[in-house]
Amino acid sequence: MIGKLRLQIIDLIRGTTVLPVIAELKKHQYLPEKELQAIRKSRLDRLFKIAKHHTGYYAKYNSFEEVPVLTKDIIRQNTPGMVSSAYKRKLFKKQSGGSTGIPLVYYTTSESQSYLWASIILSWETAGYQFGDKVGFLAGTSLIKAGVPNRIFYTLFNIEMYPATPLNDEVLKAHVEDMKRKKVKIIYGYAHVINELADYVKTKGRYLPDLKGIVCTAEILTDAMRKNISDSFGVRVVNQYGCHEGGASAFECSQGKMHLISSKIAYEVHTDGFLISTDLPNEGFLMLKYDTGDMLEFSDKNCSCGRTFPVIDRVVGRTADLVMDKDNNKLHDSFFYFLFKLEPTVKQYQVVYNEDAITITLKTQNTKRLEAYNQYLDQVRAQVKFKEYRMLLDEPFILLKNGKHKQIIDNRKQ
């Protein structure tokens, strides 16, 4: 009850409706697909009418089908034309996409934020979360926001913040000791940072007796990382996917399947495999058919948990997760995923390249010499052409400014 009261206070202060939306989504997740389709159609019809009659950018289109796929560049060039003149409430400025070049500035609404946080809470609940539980955010600036309003929000939500950088034994020790003292029950954050914390816990013998579960987000959670984290902390580890600007969210159920919350977005998979999403609750700044840049693989099978939200087999990667040589030969991150998937000694990887050289850094179990991995470098050499090919073992990864670990880093001159 205290936890729900905290959320009610947050809703009152921020003008959100997180609690009612949670109840709505819990009902939606078991509806027959035809009913979910009807909900999406009704919301999309309403949104397109707003777009047609109250925005400058969409006024020329006569149907949703006519609307072209929306890219970050189109949004940057037409930002004022995507604001609805019919929306009279406050718009909230957001920023995304800094890891792929120029950041994208867009706007969202309290209604959209309600669905965002409700979706996140659903993912926490599958890891054991109950309203009011202490949650530890182990992440960078994409999750941990500065400023007095955000600090008030975190306090009311019972969230503790643990910065992802710098990461060393001293910082990791402080994080673990603070989590233990404050009885953190759910850890939520970047997969690679939580994996680093798991390595520290494993070697130092630290223990978090109150921990219920761990939710990884913002980065690809590999099978090896999931096992390492679970073994180290002795709790369930679940995955969560989100593209905030596109309104897309997915959570992992008790059967280990990831479900896309399909009642709050209109979505399709483009011919190139990337998710195209429309955030239906965002009636203030309309981004119809937004290219998320996320490549997803969907299952055609129903989940035994009974949820009818579609099942995502795998989040393959992002548009920016490409290696490209001077001859325009390309390797997607999925190539490297499968390359190392059956190599049990490889826990994580990072590929850095420029016009002339490609370097693959492997985080391993320190049981093999460098020469043992040359076969993988040979497979890369057969696909893309560079002057130099390098393999490094257990060197520090390069992190982005927001603390994220990016698996593919493009250092070519732009």
C-alpha positions in Angstrom: 0.0 0.0 0.0 2.9 2.4 0.8 4.4 1.6 -2.6 1.2 2.4 -4.4 0.8 5.6 -2.4 4.2 6.7 -3.6 3.2 6.1 -7.2 -0.1 8.0 -6.6 1.9 11.0 -5.3 4.2 10.7 -8.4 1.2 10.6 -10.7 -0.3 13.7 -8.9 2.9 15.7 -9.1 3.9 14.7 -12.7 0.4 14.6 -14.2 0.8 10.9 -15.1 -1.4 7.9 -14.7 1.1 5.1 -14.2 -1.0 3.0 -11.8 -4.2 2.9 -14.0 -2.0 2.2 -17.1 -0.4 -0.7 -15.3 -3.8 -2.2 -14.6 -4.8 -1.6 -18.2 -1.7 -3.3 -19.6 -2.1 -6.3 -17.3 -5.6 -6.7 -18.8 -4.4 -6.2 -22.4 -1.7 -8.8 -22.1 -4.2 -11.7 -22.1 -6.8 -10.3 -24.6 -7.4 -12.3 -27.8 -5.3 -10.9 -30.7 -8.4 -9.6 -32.5 -9.2 -7.4 -29.5 -5.7 -6.1 -29.4 -5.9 -5.3 -33.1 -9.2 -3.4 -32.5 -7.5 -1.4 -29.7 -4.6 -0.5 -32.0 -6.8 0.4 -34.9 -9.0 2.7 -32.8 -6.0 4.5 -31.3 -4.3 4.8 -34.6 -7.4 6.2 -36.4 -7.6 8.8 -33.7 -3.9 9.6 -33.9 -3.9 9.9 -37.7 -6.8 12.4 -37.6 -4.8 14.5 -35.2 -1.8 14.3 -37.5 -3.9 15.1 -40.6 -5.7 18.1 -39.2 -3.4 19.5 -36.5 0.2 19.2 -37.7 2.0 20.7 -40.6 4.1 17.7 -41.6 1.3 15.2 -42.0 -1.4 17.5 -43.5 -0.6 16.3 -47.0 -1.2 12.6 -46.4 -4.7 11.2 -46.8 -4.1 7.9 -45.0 -1.7 6.3 -42.5 -0.6 3.9 -45.3 0.6 6.9 -47.4 2.9 8.1 -44.6 6.6 7.3 -45.3 8.9 5.7 -42.8 10.2 8.3 -40.4 13.9 8.7 -39.8 15.9 10.8 -37.3 17.0 13.1 -40.1 13.4 13.8 -41.2 12.4 14.6 -37.6 15.4 17.0 -37.2 14.3 18.8 -40.4 10.6 18.9 -39.6 10.4 19.2 -35.8 7.9 22.1 -35.6 5.7 20.4 -38.1 5.2 17.4 -35.9 3.8 19.3 -32.9 0.0 19.0 -32.6 -1.8 22.3 -32.3 -4.7 20.4 -30.6 -2.5 19.3 -27.7 -2.8 21.9 -24.9 -0.8 20.2 -22.1 2.9 20.4 -21.5 5.3 18.8 -23.9 8.5 17.3 -22.4 11.7 17.6 -24.3 13.7 14.4 -24.6 17.0 13.4 -26.3 18.0 10.1 -27.8 20.4 8.6 -30.3 23.7 10.2 -29.1 25.4 6.8 -29.5 24.8 6.9 -33.2 25.9 10.4 -34.1 24.0 13.7 -33.7 21.5 13.3 -30.8 17.8 13.3 -31.7 15.6 15.9 -29.9 12.0 15.0 -29.7 9.0 15.7 -27.4 6.7 13.4 -25.4 3.6 13.8 -23.2 2.6 12.7 -19.7 0.3 10.1 -21.3 3.2 8.6 -23.2 5.4 8.7 -20.0 2.7 6.9 -18.1 2.9 4.0 -20.6 6.7 4.0 -20.5 6.9 3.7 -16.8 4.1 1.1 -16.6 5.9 -1.0 -19.1 9.2 -0.8 -17.1 7.4 -1.8 -13.9 5.9 -4.8 -15.7 9.4 -6.0 -16.5 10.5 -5.4 -12.9 7.5 -7.5 -11.7 8.7 -10.5 -13.6 11.9 -10.3 -11.6 10.0 -10.2 -8.3 9.3 -6.5 -7.8 6.5 -5.3 -5.6 5.3 -1.7 -5.2 7.7 0.1 -2.8 10.7 -2.2 -3.2 14.0 -0.5 -3.3 15.4 -0.5 -6.9 19.0 0.2 -7.7 19.7 1.9 -11.1 23.2 0.7 -12.3 23.6 2.8 -15.5 24.6 6.0 -17.2 22.9 9.1 -18.3 20.3 7.4 -20.5 18.7 6.1 -17.3 20.1 8.3 -14.5 19.0 11.9 -15.0 20.3 14.9 -13.2 18.3 17.8 -11.7 16.1 18.4 -8.7 12.8 17.2 -10.2 14.4 13.9 -11.1 15.9 13.5 -7.7 12.5 14.0 -6.2 11.1 11.4 -8.6 13.7 8.9 -7.7 13.2 9.4 -4.0 9.4 9.0 -4.2 9.9 5.9 -6.4 12.4 4.5 -3.9 15.2 4.3 -6.5 18.9 4.5 -5.7 21.3 5.6 -8.4 24.7 3.9 -9.0 26.7 5.5 -11.8 28.1 3.2 -14.5 31.4 5.1 -14.7 34.1 4.9 -13.7 34.1 1.1 -13.0 36.9 -0.2 -10.8 37.1 -2.3 -7.7 36.8 0.6 -5.4 33.6 1.9 -7.1 32.1 -1.6 -7.4 32.8 -2.3 -3.7 31.1 1.0 -2.8 28.1 0.1 -5.0 27.7 -3.4 -3.5 28.1 -2.2 0.1 25.5 0.6 -0.4 23.0 -1.8 -2.1 23.4 -4.2 0.9 23.0 -1.4 3.5 19.9 0.0 1.7 18.4 -3.4 1.1 18.1 -3.1 -2.7 15.7 -5.7 -4.0 15.8 -5.1 -7.8 18.8 -4.1 -9.8 18.0 -2.4 -13.1 20.5 -1.2 -15.6 23.0 -1.7 -18.4 23.8 -5.3 -19.1 27.5 -4.9 -19.4 27.8 -2.9 -16.1 25.7 -5.5 -14.2 28.0 -8.1 -15.7 31.0 -6.2 -14.4 29.4 -6.1 -11.0 28.7 -9.8 -11.2 32.4 -10.5 -11.9 33.3 -8.4 -8.9 30.8 -10.2 -6.6 32.1 -13.6 -7.8 35.7 -12.9 -7.1 35.2 -10.9 -3.9 32.5 -13.1 -2.4 30.1 -10.2 -1.7 26.4 -11.1 -1.1 23.2 -9.1 -1.4 20.8 -11.0 0.9 17.7 -8.8 0.0 18.1 -9.0 -3.7 15.1 -10.5 -5.5 16.0 -10.2 -9.2 17.9 -8.3 -11.9 16.5 -6.6 -15.0 18.9 -5.8 -17.9 18.1 -3.1 -20.4 19.6 -0.7 -23.0 22.1 -3.3 -24.3 22.1 -6.8 -25.7 22.1 -9.4 -22.9 24.0 -12.4 -24.2 23.4 -15.9 -22.9 26.8 -16.0 -21.3 26.2 -12.7 -19.5 22.8 -13.8 -18.2 24.3 -17.0 -16.8 27.3 -15.1 -15.2 25.0 -12.6 -13.6 22.5 -15.2 -12.4 25.3 -17.5 -11.0 27.0 -14.6 -9.2 23.9 -13.2 -7.5 21.8 -16.3 -7.2 18.6 -14.6 -8.5 16.6 -14.5 -11.7 17.9 -12.3 -14.5 15.4 -11.0 -17.1 15.7 -8.8 -20.2 13.8 -5.7 -21.0 13.7 -3.9 -24.4 12.6 -0.3 -25.0 12.8 2.4 -27.7 11.4 5.4 -25.9 11.0 7.7 -28.8 9.1 5.0 -30.8 7.0 4.0 -27.7 8.1 0.3 -28.1 8.5 -1.7 -24.9 8.9 -5.4 -24.3 9.4 -7.5 -21.1 10.3 -11.1 -20.3 7.7 -13.4 -18.9 8.0 -16.2 -16.4 8.7 -18.6 -19.3 11.7 -16.6 -20.5 9.9 -15.2 -23.5 10.1 -11.5 -24.4 6.7 -9.9 -25.2 6.2 -6.7 -27.1 3.5 -4.6 -25.5 1.4 -4.3 -28.7 -1.6 -2.3 -27.5 0.3 0.9 -27.1 2.0 1.0 -30.5 1.2 0.5 -34.1 4.1 -1.6 -35.4 5.5 -3.5 -38.4 8.8 -5.1 -39.3 10.4 -3.4 -42.4 11.7 -5.5 -45.2 15.2 -5.0 -43.9 14.2 -6.4 -40.5 14.0 -3.2 -38.5 11.1 -2.4 -36.2 8.8 0.5 -37.4 6.8 1.9 -34.5 4.2 4.6 -33.8 3.8 5.7 -30.2 -0.1 5.8 -29.9 -0.4 7.6 -26.6 1.9 10.5 -27.7 -0.7 12.9 -29.2 1.4 16.0 -28.7 4.4 15.3 -30.9 3.5 12.8 -33.6 6.1 10.4 -35.0 4.2 8.1 -37.3 6.1 5.0 -38.6 9.3 5.8 -36.7 12.3 3.6 -37.8 13.6 2.5 -34.4 16.8 1.2 -35.9 16.3 -2.0 -33.9 16.4 -5.3 -35.7 14.1 -7.8 -34.1 13.2 -11.4 -34.8 9.6 -12.4 -33.9 8.3 -15.8 -33.2 5.3 -17.3 -34.9 4.4 -19.4 -31.8 2.2 -18.6 -28.8 3.8 -18.4 -25.4 2.8 -21.0 -22.7 2.4 -18.1 -20.2 -0.9 -17.3 -21.8 0.0 -13.7 -22.9 -1.1 -12.8 -26.3 1.4 -9.9 -26.7 3.7 -11.0 -29.6 6.9 -12.9 -28.7 10.3 -11.4 -29.7 12.8 -14.3 -30.3 15.8 -12.0 -30.3 16.9 -8.4 -30.4 19.6 -8.7 -33.0 21.0 -5.2 -32.9 20.7 -1.6 -34.2 21.2 0.2 -37.5 24.5 1.6 -36.2 25.8 -1.9 -35.4 27.5 -2.4 -38.7 31.1 -2.9 -39.8 31.6 -1.5 -43.3 34.8 -1.6 -45.4 35.9 0.7 -48.3 34.3 -1.7 -50.8 31.0 -1.4 -49.0 31.1 -4.9 -47.7 29.0 -5.0 -44.5 28.9 -7.1 -41.3 26.0 -6.7 -38.9 26.6 -7.2 -35.2 24.6 -10.4 -35.5 27.5 -11.9 -37.5 29.7 -11.5 -34.4 27.0 -12.7 -32.1 26.8 -16.0 -33.9 30.6 -16.1 -34.4 31.2 -16.3 -30.7 27.9 -17.8 -29.5 29.3 -21.4 -29.4 32.7 -20.3 -28.0 32.2 -20.9 -24.2 35.3 -18.9 -23.2 34.1 -15.7 -24.7 31.9 -13.7 -22.4 31.7 -10.4 -24.3 33.2 -8.7 -27.3 33.7 -5.3 -28.8 34.6 -4.4 -32.5 36.3 -1.1 -33.2 37.1 -0.1 -36.8 38.1 2.7 -39.1 39.0 3.0 -42.8 42.1 0.8 -42.5 41.9 -1.4 -39.4 39.5 -3.5 -37.4 40.2 -4.6 -33.8 38.2 -7.2 -31.9 38.5 -7.2 -28.1 37.3 -10.3 -26.3 36.5 -10.6 -22.7 37.3 -14.3 -21.9 37.7 -16.8 -19.1 41.5 -16.6 -19.4 41.7 -20.3 -20.3 43.1 -19.9 -23.8 46.0 -18.2 -25.5 45.4 -15.5 -28.1 46.4 -17.8 -30.9 43.3 -20.0 -30.1 41.0 -17.2 -31.4 42.8 -16.6 -34.7 40.2 -18.8 -36.4 37.6 -16.2 -35.7 39.7 -13.4 -37.1 40.2 -15.5 -40.2 36.4 -15.6 -40.6 36.1 -11.9 -40.3 39.0 -11.5 -42.8 37.0 -13.5 -45.3 34.1 -11.1 -45.1 35.4 -7.6 -45.0 38.7 -6.0 -46.3 41.0 -4.0 -44.1 44.7 -3.4 -44.1 45.0 -4.6 -40.5 43.2 -7.1 -38.4 43.8 -7.3 -34.7 42.5 -9.4 -31.8 42.9 -8.4 -28.2 42.2 -10.4 -25.1 40.8 -9.0 -21.8 41.7 -5.3 -22.5 39.4 -2.6 -21.2 36.4 -1.9 -23.4 35.7 1.6 -24.8 32.6 3.1 -23.2 30.4 5.8 -24.6 30.0 9.1 -22.7 26.7 7.9 -21.2 28.4 4.8 -19.8 27.0 2.3 -22.3 29.0 -0.5 -23.8 28.6 -0.5 -27.6 29.6 -3.7 -29.4 30.4 -2.0 -32.7 32.3 1.3 -32.7 32.7 3.1 -36.0 35.8 5.4 -35.9 35.8 6.3 -39.6 36.2 10.0 -40.4 32.7 11.4 -40.9 
